[in-house]
Amino acid sequence: MGRSVITGSGGFNCICSLVMAGAASAFLVLPMMCGESNHWVLAIAIVVGAAFIACFSFGSGLALWPTILLLGWCLRLRRSSLVVLTLAGMVAAAIYVMLPGDKAPIEALASLPAMAGNGLAWLCQIIAAPVAYATAAWRPPLLLNETVESRIWIGFGAAGLILALFTIARAVIRRDTGQSSVNFIGLALTTFTLFVGICIVGPLALTRGKPPEVDAPRYLFWTTFFWAGLVLLLIARAEKARWLRWIGFCTPLVMSVFAFPSHQQWAVHSKYAQILATDAATSLINRVRDIETLKIIAPVYTELPYMVAPQLRAHRLDMFADGLQDWIGLNEAGLFAGRQKPEGLMGTCRVSKLVQCDNGAPAARIVGHVTTRRHIPRIVRSTISPVAWLVDKQTKQGYMTPNTLVVIDSNGIVRGVARSCGMSSFANHVLFQGKFCTTCILGYISDYNPQLHYIVRSVDDNVLSEEALPVQDDVSNNPNS
């Protein structure tokens, strides 16, 4: 439910993963501090270290400190443990305040009480956002904003907030959380994400204060844990109340069905972005400046990838890790020691646009549709045949699209690399309802010379295909096409 917005972004994925790794470590080790454990010192060192990693990886990680203090109270930790955790939290907060950066103006701090009502409404809206997006996925795409921004979700979020506060208050009073590990993890997730929501709402009230910010999909990464925690608490409660068991165990199943359209929509969105990113990476591998393709990586600062690419290339990182760039300029006979085999390569390739290399030399973007005929093991064929017979003729007939191809000129020199989306036709039809073109390829020809003839061969498994596809040139006489 929108988590791909975070997990699909390298920067966000790093900082949020560090926060969750710190939180998970603290939650797992915190119960070891109960009683007269011989590992008390080691346990508290791990908890404090994990909390410091979390809070200094991302601002939302500060929510871990009040969470472990509350959980420590519910676990009946010794006073000395609670004091150590409190002092460590105060040190972390003091360091955080002294860090350089923009501070909220005094006027904004003075108006904070007046914004408490709006802040509470925004908190409820953040809490209800996963359910709002899941509901919107069942409606036409044009109604997405109308559904998500509906005021009804404030009331739904308020109901979840009241339920969470009641559960937390009950745990604080009874202090019996340690009796059930499911109950403990559920309480930890609910409490942590509730404090994260407060950390999100606070800056909005002090700086931007724009209600649409609350509906940002990036916040779904956190608030999905809120509802997951409530479900775990329900399951823990069902262990004692027999009449709740069917409700407790059926709720996750119902939630999975309810959220499936949302998951599928975000999967399609993420896969489309991945395909565009693969095309952009292909242009960098070929040392080609194709701003139109590169916009997915750098929509604003288009020159940034060209500044970073030489360093990535030198250290063989990211798109250069597979060494595809090393093939360009080699002789066809020396590539893979001249190994070739029949692949049944079929399709068409053509030049779609004239571009430039990073050194100013002419280059060309090529596109096309390519398939190969490959043997599929009998056990695999028998497994996928029932579904393939209904939705996927290509897989049923043994057709596949090669992942990587090379472009070779009439002199036998490799002039470029082309790639497909890397997804099978079977997965495209079953998971994405056939919305993507799995036979499409995109590549480039460096140092392009319209007077030469170019062919394309597949190079999967480090073997050249015996078959070759000619590259048709329909634009060399019309550079603006």
N, C-alpha and C positions, 0 to 999 in steps of 0.2 A: 504494500500500500504506500507507494511513493518512496520507499527506502532506497531505490536505485538512484535517486537524485544525489544521495550522499555516497553510496557504495560505488557508483559509476564514475565519481570524480576523484582523481588521485589525491588532491589536497584534502578535501573533506573526508575522504576515506581514511587517510592517515590519522588526522586529529581525532575523529570520532572513534576509530578503532582503538586508539591509545586510551581514550576516556573509558570505553567499555571494558578494555582489558584491565585497567586499574580498578574499575568498579567490581568486575567479576572476581579479581584476586582478593579484594577487600572482603567481599561477601563470603567467599569460600573460607577464608582464614579467620574471620572474626569469631565464629563459634569456638575456635580452639582456645580463645582467651578465657573461656568460662572456667569456673572452679579453680582447682589448684594444679593446673596443667604445668608440666615441667618445661613446656615450650612457650611459656608466656612471653618471654623477651623476644624470641624469634618471631612469634605471631604478631606482636604489636609493631615490630620493626617492618614486617611485610605490609601490614595494614597502612601504617603511616607512609611508607614509601610508595605504595600503590595510589594512595590518595594524593600525594604530591605530584606523581606522574599524571594523574587524571586532571587535576586542577590547573596545571601549567601546560597541558597539551591543548586545552580548549577552555574558554571561560565557563561553559556549562559544567565542567568538571568540578567547579566549586560546590555544586550541589551534593557532592559525595560526603563532605565533612558533616553537615547536619544529619545526613542519612545514617552514617556509621555511629554517630552519637546517639541517635534515637534507637537504632538497632541494638547498640550496646546496652542501653537502659532496658530494653525489652528482653535481652538475654541475661539480665542480672549480672553484668560484669562487675568486677571489683571497683571500688571507688578510685583506687590508684590508676586503673586502666582508663576510666572515664576522664580523670584529670589529665593524664598524658595525652589522650586524644583531643581534649579541649584545648590544651596548650599548643599542640601541633597545628590544630585548625586556626588558632589565633595567629600563629606565626605565618602560616600560609596566607591568611587574609591580609596581614600587615605587609608582606612582600608584594602581594598583588596590588595593594593600594599604592605602594611606592614605585611601581613600574612606570616607565615613561609612556605617555599616550594622552589622548584627548580625555579630559575629565568633564563630567556633567557640570554645567554652570550652576551657580548658587540659586538663581531664579528658578531653575528647573527643580532643584531639591526642595525649595520652599513650596512649590505647587504640587509636590508629590501627594499630600493628603487629599487634595481636590481630585486627583486622578485615580484614587483608589477604586472608585466605582467602575471606571472604564477598564482599569487593570484587571479587576475581577471578571468582568465580561470577556476580556481578551483571553484570560486564563481558561475560562470555560470553553471558549471557541477553539483554543489550541488543543485542549483535551479531546474535544469532539471531532477534530479534523480528520482522523483516520476513518471514522464512521461516515463523515460527510463525503469524503472522496470515494469510499466504497459504495455509498448510495448513488452518487453521481455517475458511477460507471454503469449503472443499470439504465440510465436515461440517455437520450441523444447527446452527442458531444457538444452541441450548441448550447445546451442547458447546464454545462459544467459550472460556470461562474455563478449562475443564478442559484444552483443547488448548494454549492459550497458556502456562499455568502448569506444563506438564509438565516434569519434570526432564531429559527427553531433549534439550531445547534447550540446556541448559548444555553437554552434550557436543558438539552441533553447532556452537555458538558457539566452543567451545574449538578445534575443528578449523579453523574459519575464522581464529581468532586465530593459531594455529600457522602456518598457511599465509601469513598476512600478515607475521608476524614473520620467517619464513624469507625471504620476498621482499624485505622491507626490509633485512635483514642482508646479503643477497646484493648489493643495490644499494649499500649503504654500503661494502662491501669492494671491489667491482669499479669503482665510480664511473664507470659508463658510461651513466648514465640519459639524457644529452643526445643519444644517438645515435638515439633513437626518440621522437617526440612522443607517440604513443599510450602507450608505456611510461611516459613522464614524467607524463602526466595520470593514468594509472591509479595510479601510485605516490603522486601528490599526493593523490588522493581517498582512497585507502586509509589513508595515514598521517594525514591531517587528521581523518578520522572516527574513527580509533583514538584519537587524542589527545582528541577531543571526548567519546568514551565515557569516558575517564579523568576528564575534567572533570565528567561527570555523576555517576559513581560516587563521586568524592571527597566532595562535599557530602552524598550519601546516607549514607555511612559516618559522617560527622562530626555530622550532625543527625538526620534522621528514621530512616534505616537500615531502612526497611520494604521488604522484597523486592517487594511488589506495585507499588511506585513504578517499578521497573525495567521493568515491562510496559506502562507508560503509552504510549498511541498517539502522543503528541507526540514521543517519541524516535525514531519511525520516520522522521521528516524527515531525521535525520542518518545513521542506520545503513543506509538504502537506498543511500547513496553508497558505503558500505564494500563492498558486494557489487558495485556498478557498477564500482568501481575494480578489484576482483579480476577481473571479466570483461574489462576493458580490458587488464589485465596478461596474461591468457590469450591474448587476440587478438594482443597484441604478441609474445608468445612463439611463437604459431602462425606468424608471419611467417618465423621461422627454422627451425622444426621442422615439416616437411611433414605428419607423422602427426598433428599437433595442429590442422591447419587446419579439418577438418570439425567437430571438437569445439568449436573456438573460435568458428566462425560459426554453429553450430547452437544453442549454449548460450543466446544472447540470445533466439532464437525460442522455445525450450522454456520459458525463464523468463517470456516474455510470456504464453504459454498457461497456465502454472502460476499466474501472478498475476492472471489475468483475473477470476475470481470475486471476489477481494478488491477489485480496482479497482471492479467493478460494485457491490458492497455499499457501499463508501465513497461512490461516486457517488450512490447512492440516498439514503444518509444525508445527504450534503451538499445534495442537491437538496431534500429534505424540509425541512431547516433553512432553506434559501434561501426556500422558499415561505412558511414561517412568518414569516421576517424581513420579507418583502414585505408580508404582512398587517399586521405591527406598524408598518411604515413608513407604510402607508395610514392607520392610525389617527392617526398624528402629523400627516400631511398635512391631515387633516380636523379637526385640533384636538380630538380626542376622547380621553377618558380610558377606555381599555379595558384594564384590568390583565391580564385573561385572555389577550388577544392579545399584549400587550407582554412577557410573561414570557420569550420567546425572546431578547429583546435584553438585559433586565435581570432575571435570575431571582431575584436577592437584593435589590438596591437598586432597587426599582421606581420610585422617584421621580426617579432620575437622568436618564432620558431626557426627562422633562418639564422638568428644569432646563436641559438642554443644547439642547433643541429650539428655543427662541426665538433662540439665537445662530446655530444652523444655518440657521434660516429667514431671519434678517436678512442672512446672507452667502450665501444660496442654495447651501448645501452638502448633500452626501449626498442624502437622499430629496427635498430641496427644490430640487435643481439643475434639474429639468425644469420648474419653475414651475407644477405642477399646482395648488398651493394658491392661485394667483392667479385661478383660474376660479371659485372659490366666492364667491357673492354677485353674480356678473355675471348680466345678463339673457340668456336663451337667444338672443334676436335679435342681440345684440352679440357673441356668442361666435364667433370665426373669421369675422367679418363676415357671419354668417348663412349661410355655405356649407353645403349639405346634398347628400347623394347616397344613392341606394338601396344598402343593404348586405345586404338579406335577413336582417335581425336577427331571431332566433328564440330562445325560451327562456322561463324563468320567474324571477322575483325575489320575495323576501319578506323581511319584517322578522324577524330571528331573536332579537334581544335589545335591550332598552332600556338605554342608557348615558347618560353625561353629557359635555358639552363641557368644555374646560378652564376655561371661565368659569362653569360650573355650569348652563348651559342644557341642556334635554333633547336627547338625540341617539338615534339608532337604528343598530344594525348590520344591514346587509342582506347576504344571500347568495343564490346562484342558479346556474343553468346557462344559459349564453348561447353561441350560435354565430352566425356570419355565413356567407353563401354568397358566395364570391369567385372571381374568374377566376384560374386558375393557368396561367401560360405553358405552351405546348405542350412546349417543351424540358424544363422542369422536371417536367411531368406524365409525360413519357415516361421520364425518368430514375428517378423514384421509383415508377412504376407497378408494376414486378415485386414490390417489397417491399410496397407499399401494398395490392396485391391480396390478399396473404396475411394481413397483420396489421392493416391500418388502413383501415377503411371510410370514416371521415370525410374523410381526405385524398383518397382515391380519388374521393369524390363532391364534393370542393371545399369542404367545410365547415372553417371556422377559428374560433377564439375571439378576439375583440378583446382587445387588451392593456389598454386604458383606456376607461372609460365615465364618464358624468356622471349624477348624479341631479338631476332638475328637478322643482320643485313645480308646483302648478296655476296659480301666478301667473307661471310662466316664469322663475323664478329658480333658478340652479344652487345646490343645497344640499349637494352632496357629490361625492366621487370614488370610483369603484370600480375595482379592477384584478384581472386574472387572473394565473395563474402565469407567463405569458409563454412557455410551451413548446408547441410544435406537437404535435398528436396523433401525427404520424409519428415525431418524436423520442422521444416517450413510449413508443411500442410497440417501436421498434427498440433504443433504448438502455436503457430501464428496464422493459421487459416489461409495459407498460401499468399500472404500479403507481400512477400519479397521475391525478387528475381534471383534465384540461386544459380542460374547459368550465366549471369552477367559478369564480365571482367572489366577491369580498368587498369591501364598501364601507361608507360611513357616510352618514347624513343629519344634518347639523348643524341646530340649532334646530328639532328635529322637532316637528311639529304633527299629531296623529292626525286632525284634522278636514280636512286637505288631502290631495289625491291626488298621488302621486309617480310619475314615469316614469323609465326608464333609456334613454339613448341611447349608442351607441358614438361615440368621437371619435378613432379612429386616423387618422393622416395629417392631423390638424388639420381634419377635416371631420365635421360631425354626420350621423349616420344619419337618413334620413327615417323609418324605422320606430322605434317606441318600445315598450318593455315596461312594463306597469303593475307597481307594487310592491304586493304583497299584504301586508296588516297583520293578523296573527293573534295578536299578543301585546300590543297596546296596552291591552287590558282585563285583562291578566294580566301585570304587570310582572315577576313572579318566574319566568316560564316561560323 
